[in-house]
Amino acid sequence: MQMRIRSMGVALRFAESVLLSGGQRQARRNAWAAVCENRRYAADRRHDALVSGAPPGPPSGPATGPATGRPARRRPLP
């Protein structure tokens, strides 16, 4: 059996199909899709910051304090 591999991507997918079971393969694809989505989201944030004139630093919000970069204090529940 002779098989011609056209690209590195095809070779990697072939090796993945031989070595990994179906569930692991799907999990890897889902993880990679999430990485690509996060990269697109970050690129959109950078673009929006450039268009609006704001500095493209980390977002301030509930995860970080206003200027310290430390976690924000949570308010006690009433």
All heavy atoms as a GROMACS GRO file, in nm:
protein
  588
    1MET      N    1   0.084  -0.117   0.000
    1MET     CA    2   0.000   0.000   0.000
    1MET      C    3   0.089   0.124   0.000
    1MET      O    4   0.172   0.143   0.087
    1MET     CB    5  -0.088  -0.002   0.125
    1MET     CG    6  -0.174   0.118   0.139
    1MET     SD    7  -0.284   0.098   0.278
    1MET     CE    8  -0.231   0.234   0.375
    2GLN      N    9   0.072   0.206  -0.100
    2GLN     CA   10   0.151   0.328  -0.108
    2GLN      C   11   0.056   0.447  -0.095
    2GLN      O   12  -0.045   0.456  -0.164
    2GLN     CB   13   0.224   0.334  -0.242
    2GLN     CG   14   0.322   0.445  -0.249
    2GLN     CD   15   0.402   0.438  -0.379
    2GLN    OE1   16   0.368   0.362  -0.468
    2GLN    NE2   17   0.507   0.516  -0.387
    3MET      N   18   0.092   0.538  -0.004
    3MET     CA   19   0.007   0.654   0.020
    3MET      C   20   0.091   0.780   0.009
    3MET      O   21   0.200   0.786   0.066
    3MET     CB   22  -0.054   0.645   0.161
    3MET     CG   23  -0.155   0.750   0.189
    3MET     SD   24  -0.242   0.709   0.339
    3MET     CE   25  -0.200   0.850   0.436
    4ARG      N   26   0.042   0.876  -0.063
    4ARG     CA   27   0.115   1.001  -0.077
    4ARG      C   28   0.053   1.106   0.015
    4ARG      O   29  -0.067   1.133   0.006
    4ARG     CB   30   0.109   1.047  -0.221
    4ARG     CG   31   0.188   1.171  -0.244
    4ARG     CD   32   0.193   1.205  -0.390
    4ARG     NE   33   0.259   1.333  -0.401
    4ARG     CZ   34   0.297   1.387  -0.512
    4ARG    NH1   35   0.275   1.323  -0.625
    4ARG    NH2   36   0.356   1.502  -0.515
    5ILE      N   37   0.133   1.163   0.100
    5ILE     CA   38   0.085   1.264   0.194
    5ILE      C   39   0.117   1.401   0.135
    5ILE      O   40   0.233   1.431   0.106
    5ILE     CB   41   0.149   1.245   0.332
    5ILE    CG1   42   0.108   1.109   0.388
    5ILE    CG2   43   0.108   1.356   0.426
    5ILE    CD1   44   0.172   1.073   0.518
    6ARG      N   45   0.013   1.483   0.118
    6ARG     CA   46   0.029   1.609   0.046
    6ARG      C   47   0.078   1.723   0.134
    6ARG      O   48   0.141   1.815   0.086
    6ARG     CB   49  -0.104   1.647  -0.017
    6ARG     CG   50  -0.147   1.549  -0.120
    6ARG     CD   51  -0.272   1.594  -0.190
    6ARG     NE   52  -0.316   1.490  -0.281
    6ARG     CZ   53  -0.436   1.440  -0.284
    6ARG    NH1   54  -0.528   1.488  -0.205
    6ARG    NH2   55  -0.466   1.344  -0.368
    7SER      N   56   0.045   1.721   0.262
    7SER     CA   57   0.084   1.834   0.347
    7SER      C   58   0.108   1.785   0.490
    7SER      O   59   0.073   1.674   0.526
    7SER     CB   60  -0.024   1.942   0.348
    7SER     OG   61  -0.138   1.895   0.416
    8MET      N   62   0.168   1.872   0.568
    8MET     CA   63   0.195   1.839   0.708
    8MET      C   64   0.064   1.821   0.784
    8MET      O   65   0.052   1.734   0.869
    8MET     CB   66   0.278   1.950   0.771
    8MET     CG   67   0.313   1.923   0.916
    8MET     SD   68   0.404   1.771   0.940
    8MET     CE   69   0.567   1.828   0.908
    9GLY      N   70  -0.036   1.903   0.754
    9GLY     CA   71  -0.166   1.890   0.821
    9GLY      C   72  -0.230   1.754   0.796
    9GLY      O   73  -0.284   1.692   0.888
   10VAL      N   74  -0.223   1.708   0.672
   10VAL     CA   75  -0.279   1.577   0.638
   10VAL      C   76  -0.202   1.468   0.712
   10VAL      O   77  -0.261   1.374   0.767
   10VAL     CB   78  -0.273   1.554   0.486
   10VAL    CG1   79  -0.312   1.411   0.451
   10VAL    CG2   80  -0.364   1.652   0.414
   11ALA      N   81  -0.070   1.482   0.718
   11ALA     CA   82   0.011   1.382   0.789
   11ALA      C   83  -0.024   1.379   0.937
   11ALA      O   84  -0.034   1.271   0.997
   11ALA     CB   85   0.159   1.414   0.770
   12LEU      N   86  -0.042   1.497   0.997
   12LEU     CA   87  -0.075   1.501   1.140
   12LEU      C   88  -0.213   1.443   1.166
   12LEU      O   89  -0.234   1.371   1.264
   12LEU     CB   90  -0.066   1.644   1.192
   12LEU     CG   91   0.075   1.702   1.201
   12LEU    CD1   92   0.069   1.848   1.240
   12LEU    CD2   93   0.159   1.623   1.298
   13ARG      N   94  -0.310   1.474   1.080
   13ARG     CA   95  -0.444   1.417   1.100
   13ARG      C   96  -0.442   1.265   1.082
   13ARG      O   97  -0.510   1.192   1.154
   13ARG     CB   98  -0.542   1.482   1.003
   13ARG     CG   99  -0.594   1.615   1.055
   13ARG     CD  100  -0.710   1.666   0.973
   13ARG     NE  101  -0.671   1.706   0.839
   13ARG     CZ  102  -0.618   1.824   0.809
   13ARG    NH1  103  -0.598   1.912   0.903
   13ARG    NH2  104  -0.584   1.852   0.685
   14PHE      N  105  -0.360   1.216   0.988
   14PHE     CA  106  -0.349   1.072   0.968
   14PHE      C  107  -0.289   1.005   1.092
   14PHE      O  108  -0.340   0.904   1.141
   14PHE     CB  109  -0.263   1.042   0.845
   14PHE     CG  110  -0.241   0.895   0.823
   14PHE    CD1  111  -0.344   0.814   0.780
   14PHE    CD2  112  -0.117   0.838   0.848
   14PHE    CE1  113  -0.324   0.678   0.761
   14PHE    CE2  114  -0.096   0.702   0.830
   14PHE     CZ  115  -0.200   0.622   0.786
   15ALA      N  116  -0.181   1.065   1.145
   15ALA     CA  117  -0.119   1.010   1.266
   15ALA      C  118  -0.216   1.014   1.383
   15ALA      O  119  -0.224   0.921   1.462
   15ALA     CB  120   0.008   1.086   1.299
   16GLU      N  121  -0.291   1.124   1.394
   16GLU     CA  122  -0.390   1.137   1.501
   16GLU      C  123  -0.496   1.028   1.489
   16GLU      O  124  -0.536   0.968   1.589
   16GLU     CB  125  -0.453   1.276   1.491
   16GLU     CG  126  -0.554   1.304   1.599
   16GLU     CD  127  -0.618   1.441   1.578
   16GLU    OE1  128  -0.680   1.464   1.472
   16GLU    OE2  129  -0.605   1.524   1.667
   17SER      N  130  -0.543   1.001   1.368
   17SER     CA  131  -0.648   0.901   1.350
   17SER      C  132  -0.597   0.761   1.384
   17SER      O  133  -0.673   0.677   1.432
   17SER     CB  134  -0.703   0.904   1.208
   17SER     OG  135  -0.605   0.860   1.117
   18VAL      N  136  -0.470   0.735   1.361
   18VAL     CA  137  -0.414   0.604   1.390
   18VAL      C  138  -0.390   0.589   1.541
   18VAL      O  139  -0.418   0.484   1.600
   18VAL     CB  140  -0.282   0.583   1.313
   18VAL    CG1  141  -0.209   0.459   1.360
   18VAL    CG2  142  -0.311   0.575   1.163
   19LEU      N  143  -0.339   0.695   1.604
   19LEU     CA  144  -0.296   0.685   1.743
   19LEU      C  145  -0.406   0.710   1.846
   19LEU      O  146  -0.402   0.653   1.955
   19LEU     CB  147  -0.181   0.783   1.768
   19LEU     CG  148  -0.054   0.757   1.686
   19LEU    CD1  149   0.045   0.869   1.708
   19LEU    CD2  150   0.006   0.623   1.723
   20LEU      N  151  -0.501   0.796   1.815
   20LEU     CA  152  -0.600   0.834   1.915
   20LEU      C  153  -0.736   0.772   1.885
   20LEU      O  154  -0.773   0.754   1.769
   20LEU     CB  155  -0.614   0.986   1.919
   20LEU     CG  156  -0.489   1.064   1.957
   20LEU    CD1  157  -0.519   1.213   1.951
   20LEU    CD2  158  -0.441   1.026   2.094
   21SER      N  159  -0.809   0.745   1.989
   21SER     CA  160  -0.944   0.696   1.969
   21SER      C  161  -1.034   0.814   1.931
   21SER      O  162  -0.994   0.930   1.941
   21SER     CB  163  -0.996   0.630   2.097
   21SER     OG  164  -1.010   0.727   2.199
   22GLY      N  165  -1.155   0.786   1.889
   22GLY     CA  166  -1.245   0.890   1.840
   22GLY      C  167  -1.275   0.998   1.941
   22GLY      O  168  -1.280   1.116   1.908
   23GLY      N  169  -1.297   0.962   2.067
   23GLY     CA  170  -1.331   1.061   2.169
   23GLY      C  171  -1.217   1.158   2.196
   23GLY      O  172  -1.238   1.278   2.210
   24GLN      N  173  -1.096   1.105   2.203
   24GLN     CA  174  -0.980   1.191   2.226
   24GLN      C  175  -0.959   1.284   2.107
   24GLN      O  176  -0.924   1.401   2.123
   24GLN     CB  177  -0.855   1.108   2.249
   24GLN     CG  178  -0.854   1.038   2.382
   24GLN     CD  179  -0.733   0.946   2.394
   24GLN    OE1  180  -0.691   0.885   2.297
   24GLN    NE2  181  -0.680   0.936   2.514
   25ARG      N  182  -0.981   1.233   1.989
   25ARG     CA  183  -0.966   1.314   1.869
   25ARG      C  184  -1.065   1.430   1.869
   25ARG      O  185  -1.030   1.544   1.840
   25ARG     CB  186  -0.987   1.227   1.746
   25ARG     CG  187  -0.926   1.279   1.621
   25ARG     CD  188  -0.935   1.179   1.509
   25ARG     NE  189  -0.967   1.047   1.561
   25ARG     CZ  190  -1.016   0.949   1.490
   25ARG    NH1  191  -1.037   0.964   1.364
   25ARG    NH2  192  -1.044   0.832   1.542
   26GLN      N  193  -1.190   1.401   1.903
   26GLN     CA  194  -1.292   1.506   1.908
   26GLN      C  195  -1.261   1.608   2.016
   26GLN      O  196  -1.278   1.728   1.994
   26GLN     CB  197  -1.431   1.444   1.932
   26GLN     CG  198  -1.543   1.545   1.921
   26GLN     CD  199  -1.554   1.604   1.781
   26GLN    OE1  200  -1.541   1.533   1.681
   26GLN    NE2  201  -1.576   1.733   1.773
   27ALA      N  202  -1.213   1.562   2.131
   27ALA     CA  203  -1.176   1.654   2.238
   27ALA      C  204  -1.063   1.746   2.194
   27ALA      O  205  -1.063   1.866   2.223
   27ALA     CB  206  -1.136   1.575   2.362
   28ARG      N  207  -0.967   1.693   2.122
   28ARG     CA  208  -0.855   1.774   2.073
   28ARG      C  209  -0.904   1.878   1.973
   28ARG      O  210  -0.864   1.993   1.976
   28ARG     CB  211  -0.750   1.685   2.009
   28ARG     CG  212  -0.626   1.759   1.968
   28ARG     CD  213  -0.524   1.664   1.914
   28ARG     NE  214  -0.485   1.567   2.014
   28ARG     CZ  215  -0.366   1.561   2.073
   28ARG    NH1  216  -0.273   1.645   2.036
   28ARG    NH2  217  -0.340   1.471   2.163
   29ARG      N  218  -0.995   1.838   1.885
   29ARG     CA  219  -1.050   1.933   1.788
   29ARG      C  220  -1.130   2.043   1.858
   29ARG      O  221  -1.121   2.160   1.821
   29ARG     CB  222  -1.139   1.861   1.687
   29ARG     CG  223  -1.061   1.782   1.587
   29ARG     CD  224  -1.152   1.727   1.478
   29ARG     NE  225  -1.077   1.638   1.393
   29ARG     CZ  226  -1.119   1.520   1.353
   29ARG    NH1  227  -1.238   1.477   1.391
   29ARG    NH2  228  -1.044   1.445   1.276
   30ASN      N  229  -1.208   2.004   1.959
   30ASN     CA  230  -1.286   2.104   2.033
   30ASN      C  231  -1.194   2.201   2.105
   30ASN      O  232  -1.221   2.322   2.108
   30ASN     CB  233  -1.377   2.034   2.135
   30ASN     CG  234  -1.490   1.960   2.069
   30ASN    OD1  235  -1.520   1.979   1.951
   30ASN    ND2  236  -1.554   1.872   2.144
   31ALA      N  237  -1.086   2.150   2.164
   31ALA     CA  238  -0.992   2.237   2.234
   31ALA      C  239  -0.926   2.334   2.136
   31ALA      O  240  -0.911   2.453   2.166
   31ALA     CB  241  -0.887   2.153   2.306
   32TRP      N  242  -0.888   2.285   2.020
   32TRP     CA  243  -0.824   2.372   1.922
   32TRP      C  244  -0.923   2.478   1.872
   32TRP      O  245  -0.887   2.594   1.851
   32TRP     CB  246  -0.767   2.292   1.806
   32TRP     CG  247  -0.698   2.379   1.708
   32TRP    CD1  248  -0.736   2.404   1.580
   32TRP    CD2  249  -0.578   2.455   1.729
   32TRP    NE1  250  -0.648   2.490   1.520
   32TRP    CE2  251  -0.550   2.523   1.610
   32TRP    CE3  252  -0.494   2.470   1.838
   32TRP    CZ2  253  -0.441   2.606   1.598
   32TRP    CZ3  254  -0.385   2.554   1.825
   32TRP    CH2  255  -0.359   2.621   1.705
   33ALA      N  256  -1.049   2.439   1.853
   33ALA     CA  257  -1.150   2.536   1.810
   33ALA      C  258  -1.168   2.644   1.916
   33ALA      O  259  -1.184   2.762   1.882
   33ALA     CB  260  -1.284   2.464   1.784
   34ALA      N  261  -1.161   2.607   2.044
   34ALA     CA  262  -1.172   2.706   2.151
   34ALA      C  263  -1.053   2.800   2.151
   34ALA      O  264  -1.068   2.921   2.171
   34ALA     CB  265  -1.184   2.636   2.287
   35VAL      N  266  -0.934   2.748   2.126
   35VAL     CA  267  -0.813   2.832   2.119
   35VAL      C  268  -0.828   2.933   2.005
   35VAL      O  269  -0.801   3.052   2.021
   35VAL     CB  270  -0.687   2.746   2.100
   35VAL    CG1  271  -0.567   2.830   2.060
   35VAL    CG2  272  -0.657   2.669   2.227
   36CYS      N  273  -0.872   2.886   1.889
   36CYS     CA  274  -0.888   2.975   1.774
   36CYS      C  275  -0.993   3.081   1.801
   36CYS      O  276  -0.975   3.199   1.766
   36CYS     CB  277  -0.926   2.894   1.650
   36CYS     SG  278  -0.794   2.786   1.592
   37GLU      N  279  -1.102   3.043   1.866
   37GLU     CA  280  -1.207   3.140   1.901
   37GLU      C  281  -1.155   3.245   1.998
   37GLU      O  282  -1.183   3.364   1.983
   37GLU     CB  283  -1.327   3.067   1.961
   37GLU     CG  284  -1.442   3.158   1.998
   37GLU     CD  285  -1.509   3.224   1.879
   37GLU    OE1  286  -1.501   3.169   1.767
   37GLU    OE2  287  -1.567   3.332   1.896
   38ASN      N  288  -1.076   3.203   2.097
   38ASN     CA  289  -1.018   3.299   2.192
   38ASN      C  290  -0.924   3.395   2.121
   38ASN      O  291  -0.920   3.514   2.153
   38ASN     CB  292  -0.946   3.226   2.304
   38ASN     CG  293  -1.041   3.161   2.401
   38ASN    OD1  294  -1.158   3.196   2.407
   38ASN    ND2  295  -0.990   3.065   2.476
   39ARG      N  296  -0.847   3.346   2.027
   39ARG     CA  297  -0.757   3.434   1.952
   39ARG      C  298  -0.833   3.536   1.869
   39ARG      O  299  -0.794   3.652   1.860
   39ARG     CB  300  -0.665   3.351   1.862
   39ARG     CG  301  -0.561   3.275   1.939
   39ARG     CD  302  -0.475   3.191   1.847
   39ARG     NE  303  -0.375   3.120   1.925
   39ARG     CZ  304  -0.294   3.029   1.875
   39ARG    NH1  305  -0.301   2.997   1.748
   39ARG    NH2  306  -0.206   2.969   1.952
   40ARG      N  307  -0.943   3.491   1.806
   40ARG     CA  308  -1.025   3.585   1.729
   40ARG      C  309  -1.086   3.690   1.820
   40ARG      O  310  -1.090   3.809   1.786
   40ARG     CB  311  -1.135   3.510   1.654
   40ARG     CG  312  -1.088   3.442   1.528
   40ARG     CD  313  -1.204   3.392   1.444
   40ARG     NE  314  -1.281   3.289   1.511
   40ARG     CZ  315  -1.256   3.158   1.501
   40ARG    NH1  316  -1.156   3.116   1.428
   40ARG    NH2  317  -1.332   3.072   1.564
   41TYR      N  318  -1.132   3.648   1.938
   41TYR     CA  319  -1.193   3.741   2.034
   41TYR      C  320  -1.090   3.845   2.079
   41TYR      O  321  -1.119   3.964   2.084
   41TYR     CB  322  -1.247   3.662   2.153
   41TYR     CG  323  -1.309   3.748   2.259
   41TYR    CD1  324  -1.430   3.813   2.238
   41TYR    CD2  325  -1.245   3.765   2.381
   41TYR    CE1  326  -1.486   3.892   2.336
   41TYR    CE2  327  -1.301   3.844   2.480
   41TYR     CZ  328  -1.421   3.907   2.457
   41TYR     OH  329  -1.476   3.986   2.554
   42ALA      N  330  -0.968   3.801   2.108
   42ALA     CA  331  -0.863   3.892   2.150
   42ALA      C  332  -0.826   3.989   2.037
   42ALA      O  333  -0.805   4.108   2.061
   42ALA     CB  334  -0.740   3.814   2.195
   43ALA      N  335  -0.821   3.940   1.914
   43ALA     CA  336  -0.790   4.027   1.802
   43ALA      C  337  -0.900   4.132   1.783
   43ALA      O  338  -0.871   4.249   1.756
   43ALA     CB  339  -0.773   3.944   1.674
   44ASP      N  340  -1.025   4.091   1.800
   44ASP     CA  341  -1.136   4.186   1.790
   44ASP      C  342  -1.128   4.292   1.899
   44ASP      O  343  -1.153   4.410   1.874
   44ASP     CB  344  -1.271   4.114   1.799
   44ASP     CG  345  -1.303   4.034   1.674
   44ASP    OD1  346  -1.239   4.058   1.569
   44ASP    OD2  347  -1.393   3.948   1.682
   45ARG      N  348  -1.092   4.250   2.021
   45ARG     CA  349  -1.077   4.347   2.131
   45ARG      C  350  -0.966   4.446   2.101
   45ARG      O  351  -0.983   4.567   2.124
   45ARG     CB  352  -1.044   4.274   2.261
   45ARG     CG  353  -1.164   4.239   2.343
   45ARG     CD  354  -1.128   4.208   2.488
   45ARG     NE  355  -0.992   4.172   2.515
   45ARG     CZ  356  -0.949   4.050   2.544
   45ARG    NH1  357  -1.033   3.951   2.548
   45ARG    NH2  358  -0.822   4.028   2.569
   46ARG      N  359  -0.854   4.397   2.050
   46ARG     CA  360  -0.744   4.488   2.015
   46ARG      C  361  -0.786   4.585   1.906
   46ARG      O  362  -0.757   4.704   1.913
   46ARG     CB  363  -0.621   4.408   1.971
   46ARG     CG  364  -0.546   4.344   2.086
   46ARG     CD  365  -0.412   4.288   2.040
   46ARG     NE  366  -0.423   4.192   1.931
   46ARG     CZ  367  -0.439   4.061   1.948
   46ARG    NH1  368  -0.447   4.010   2.069
   46ARG    NH2  369  -0.446   3.981   1.845
   47HIS      N  370  -0.856   4.535   1.806
   47HIS     CA  371  -0.901   4.621   1.697
   47HIS      C  372  -0.998   4.727   1.748
   47HIS      O  373  -0.986   4.845   1.713
   47HIS     CB  374  -0.967   4.536   1.588
   47HIS     CG  375  -1.020   4.618   1.475
   47HIS    ND1  376  -1.152   4.658   1.470
   47HIS    CD2  377  -0.961   4.669   1.366
   47HIS    CE1  378  -1.170   4.730   1.361
   47HIS    NE2  379  -1.055   4.738   1.295
   48ASP      N  380  -1.094   4.687   1.831
   48ASP     CA  381  -1.190   4.782   1.886
   48ASP      C  382  -1.121   4.888   1.971
   48ASP      O  383  -1.158   5.005   1.968
   48ASP     CB  384  -1.296   4.711   1.968
   48ASP     CG  385  -1.389   4.627   1.882
   48ASP    OD1  386  -1.389   4.646   1.759
   48ASP    OD2  387  -1.460   4.541   1.938
   49ALA      N  388  -1.018   4.848   2.046
   49ALA     CA  389  -0.945   4.944   2.128
   49ALA      C  390  -0.870   5.044   2.040
   49ALA      O  391  -0.865   5.163   2.071
   49ALA     CB  392  -0.848   4.872   2.220
   50LEU      N  393  -0.813   4.997   1.931
   50LEU     CA  394  -0.742   5.088   1.841
   50LEU      C  395  -0.838   5.186   1.775
   50LEU      O  396  -0.808   5.304   1.760
   50LEU     CB  397  -0.666   5.009   1.735
   50LEU     CG  398  -0.543   4.934   1.784
   50LEU    CD1  399  -0.487   4.846   1.672
   50LEU    CD2  400  -0.438   5.031   1.833
   51VAL      N  401  -0.954   5.137   1.734
   51VAL     CA  402  -1.053   5.222   1.667
   51VAL      C  403  -1.107   5.327   1.764
   51VAL      O  404  -1.124   5.443   1.727
   51VAL     CB  405  -1.167   5.137   1.608
   51VAL    CG1  406  -1.283   5.223   1.564
   51VAL    CG2  407  -1.115   5.053   1.493
   52SER      N  408  -1.133   5.289   1.889
   52SER     CA  409  -1.191   5.382   1.986
   52SER      C  410  -1.086   5.473   2.047
   52SER      O  411  -1.121   5.568   2.116
   52SER     CB  412  -1.263   5.305   2.096
   52SER     OG  413  -1.169   5.237   2.177
   53GLY      N  414  -0.958   5.445   2.028
   53GLY     CA  415  -0.852   5.527   2.083
   53GLY      C  416  -0.811   5.489   2.223
   53GLY      O  417  -0.725   5.552   2.283
   54ALA      N  418  -0.870   5.384   2.278
   54ALA     CA  419  -0.833   5.338   2.412
   54ALA      C  420  -0.705   5.255   2.404
   54ALA      O  421  -0.679   5.191   2.302
   54ALA     CB  422  -0.946   5.254   2.471
   55PRO      N  423  -0.625   5.254   2.509
   55PRO     CA  424  -0.505   5.170   2.507
   55PRO      C  425  -0.544   5.022   2.508
   55PRO      O  426  -0.637   4.984   2.577
   55PRO     CB  427  -0.430   5.208   2.635
   55PRO     CG  428  -0.534   5.268   2.723
   55PRO     CD  429  -0.637   5.329   2.632
   56PRO      N  430  -0.476   4.938   2.431
   56PRO     CA  431  -0.514   4.798   2.421
   56PRO      C  432  -0.462   4.713   2.536
   56PRO      O  433  -0.408   4.606   2.515
   56PRO     CB  434  -0.455   4.754   2.288
   56PRO     CG  435  -0.336   4.841   2.272
   56PRO     CD  436  -0.372   4.973   2.335
   57GLY      N  437  -0.477   4.758   2.658
   57GLY     CA  438  -0.431   4.682   2.774
   57GLY      C  439  -0.533   4.577   2.812
   57GLY      O  440  -0.632   4.555   2.742
   58PRO      N  441  -0.509   4.511   2.926
   58PRO     CA  442  -0.604   4.410   2.971
   58PRO      C  443  -0.736   4.476   3.009
   58PRO      O  444  -0.738   4.590   3.055
   58PRO     CB  445  -0.536   4.347   3.093
   58PRO     CG  446  -0.436   4.448   3.137
   58PRO     CD  447  -0.397   4.525   3.016
   59PRO      N  448  -0.846   4.407   2.991
   59PRO     CA  449  -0.976   4.466   3.023
   59PRO      C  450  -0.991   4.483   3.173
   59PRO      O  451  -0.946   4.401   3.252
   59PRO     CB  452  -1.076   4.364   2.969
   59PRO     CG  453  -1.002   4.236   2.969
   59PRO     CD  454  -0.858   4.271   2.942
   60SER      N  455  -1.052   4.594   3.214
   60SER     CA  456  -1.082   4.611   3.356
   60SER      C  457  -1.227   4.571   3.376
   60SER      O  458  -1.312   4.598   3.292
   60SER     CB  459  -1.058   4.755   3.400
   60SER     OG  460  -1.149   4.840   3.335
   61GLY      N  461  -1.252   4.506   3.482
   61GLY     CA  462  -1.387   4.458   3.509
   61GLY      C  463  -1.387   4.379   3.638
   61GLY      O  464  -1.300   4.399   3.723
   62PRO      N  465  -1.480   4.288   3.651
   62PRO     CA  466  -1.489   4.214   3.777
   62PRO      C  467  -1.368   4.125   3.804
   62PRO      O  468  -1.340   4.093   3.917
   62PRO     CB  469  -1.615   4.130   3.761
   62PRO     CG  470  -1.652   4.137   3.619
   62PRO     CD  471  -1.584   4.254   3.558
   63ALA      N  472  -1.293   4.088   3.701
   63ALA     CA  473  -1.180   3.998   3.722
   63ALA      C  474  -1.059   4.072   3.778
   63ALA      O  475  -0.979   4.014   3.850
   63ALA     CB  476  -1.143   3.929   3.591
   64THR      N  477  -1.041   4.199   3.742
   64THR     CA  478  -0.925   4.274   3.789
   64THR      C  479  -0.970   4.406   3.848
   64THR      O  480  -1.075   4.459   3.812
   64THR     CB  481  -0.824   4.302   3.676
   64THR    OG1  482  -0.890   4.379   3.577
   64THR    CG2  483  -0.770   4.174   3.617
   65GLY      N  484  -0.888   4.459   3.936
   65GLY     CA  485  -0.918   4.588   3.997
   65GLY      C  486  -0.895   4.699   3.896
   65GLY      O  487  -0.847   4.676   3.786
   66PRO      N  488  -0.927   4.825   3.932
   66PRO     CA  489  -0.922   4.935   3.836
   66PRO      C  490  -0.785   4.956   3.773
   66PRO      O  491  -0.774   4.961   3.652
   66PRO     CB  492  -0.965   5.056   3.915
   66PRO     CG  493  -0.998   5.009   4.052
   66PRO     CD  494  -0.971   4.864   4.061
   67ALA      N  495  -0.679   4.970   3.852
   67ALA     CA  496  -0.549   4.998   3.792
   67ALA      C  497  -0.439   4.910   3.849
   67ALA      O  498  -0.326   4.919   3.806
   67ALA     CB  499  -0.514   5.145   3.816
   68THR      N  500  -0.472   4.826   3.943
   68THR     CA  501  -0.368   4.749   4.012
   68THR      C  502  -0.336   4.619   3.942
   68THR      O  503  -0.228   4.566   3.958
   68THR     CB  504  -0.412   4.718   4.156
   68THR    OG1  505  -0.531   4.639   4.150
   68THR    CG2  506  -0.437   4.845   4.234
   69GLY      N  507  -0.431   4.565   3.868
   69GLY     CA  508  -0.410   4.435   3.806
   69GLY      C  509  -0.437   4.320   3.901
   69GLY      O  510  -0.429   4.206   3.865
   70ARG      N  511  -0.468   4.355   4.028
   70ARG     CA  512  -0.500   4.251   4.126
   70ARG      C  513  -0.649   4.219   4.117
   70ARG      O  514  -0.727   4.298   4.067
   70ARG     CB  515  -0.469   4.301   4.266
   70ARG     CG  516  -0.319   4.316   4.290
   70ARG     CD  517  -0.296   4.366   4.428
   70ARG     NE  518  -0.343   4.505   4.433
   70ARG     CZ  519  -0.333   4.583   4.538
   70ARG    NH1  520  -0.282   4.538   4.648
   70ARG    NH2  521  -0.377   4.707   4.535
   71PRO      N  522  -0.689   4.103   4.169
   71PRO     CA  523  -0.832   4.069   4.168
   71PRO      C  524  -0.911   4.174   4.246
   71PRO      O  525  -0.868   4.224   4.348
   71PRO     CB  526  -0.838   3.933   4.237
   71PRO     CG  527  -0.701   3.878   4.224
   71PRO     CD  528  -0.607   3.994   4.220
   72ALA      N  529  -1.028   4.209   4.194
   72ALA     CA  530  -1.114   4.307   4.260
   72ALA      C  531  -1.174   4.244   4.385
   72ALA      O  532  -1.199   4.124   4.391
   72ALA     CB  533  -1.225   4.350   4.164
   73ARG      N  534  -1.198   4.327   4.485
   73ARG     CA  535  -1.263   4.278   4.606
   73ARG      C  536  -1.411   4.256   4.577
   73ARG      O  537  -1.475   4.336   4.514
   73ARG     CB  538  -1.249   4.380   4.719
   73ARG     CG  539  -1.110   4.392   4.768
   73ARG     CD  540  -1.108   4.481   4.890
   73ARG     NE  541  -0.971   4.496   4.935
   73ARG     CZ  542  -0.938   4.560   5.044
   73ARG    NH1  543  -1.030   4.620   5.115
   73ARG    NH2  544  -0.814   4.568   5.080
   74ARG      N  545  -1.459   4.146   4.628
   74ARG     CA  546  -1.600   4.118   4.610
   74ARG      C  547  -1.680   4.181   4.722
   74ARG      O  548  -1.638   4.180   4.837
   74ARG     CB  549  -1.624   3.967   4.608
   74ARG     CG  550  -1.558   3.901   4.490
   74ARG     CD  551  -1.587   3.753   4.492
   74ARG     NE  552  -1.514   3.689   4.384
   74ARG     CZ  553  -1.575   3.643   4.276
   74ARG    NH1  554  -1.703   3.653   4.263
   74ARG    NH2  555  -1.503   3.586   4.183
   75ARG      N  556  -1.794   4.235   4.688
   75ARG     CA  557  -1.882   4.294   4.789
   75ARG      C  558  -1.958   4.183   4.858
   75ARG      O  559  -2.002   4.087   4.794
   75ARG     CB  560  -1.980   4.390   4.724
   75ARG     CG  561  -1.912   4.508   4.662
   75ARG     CD  562  -2.013   4.601   4.602
   75ARG     NE  563  -1.945   4.710   4.532
   75ARG     CZ  564  -2.004   4.792   4.452
   75ARG    NH1  565  -2.132   4.783   4.431
   75ARG    NH2  566  -1.934   4.886   4.392
   76PRO      N  567  -1.979   4.196   4.989
   76PRO     CA  568  -2.056   4.092   5.059
   76PRO      C  569  -2.202   4.094   5.013
   76PRO      O  570  -2.254   4.200   4.979
   76PRO     CB  571  -2.043   4.128   5.207
   76PRO     CG  572  -1.995   4.269   5.209
   76PRO     CD  573  -1.928   4.297   5.078
   77LEU      N  574  -2.262   3.980   5.012
   77LEU     CA  575  -2.403   3.970   4.975
   77LEU      C  576  -2.490   4.030   5.085
   77LEU      O  577  -2.460   4.014   5.203
   77LEU     CB  578  -2.442   3.824   4.950
   77LEU     CG  579  -2.374   3.758   4.833
   77LEU    CD1  580  -2.410   3.610   4.830
   77LEU    CD2  581  -2.416   3.824   4.704
   78PRO      N  582  -2.600   4.099   5.049
   78PRO     CA  583  -2.687   4.159   5.151
   78PRO      C  584  -2.763   4.056   5.230
   78PRO      O  585  -2.783   3.947   5.199
   78PRO     CB  586  -2.781   4.248   5.072
   78PRO     CG  587  -2.765   4.215   4.930
   78PRO     CD  588  -2.641   4.133   4.916
   0.00000   0.00000   0.00000
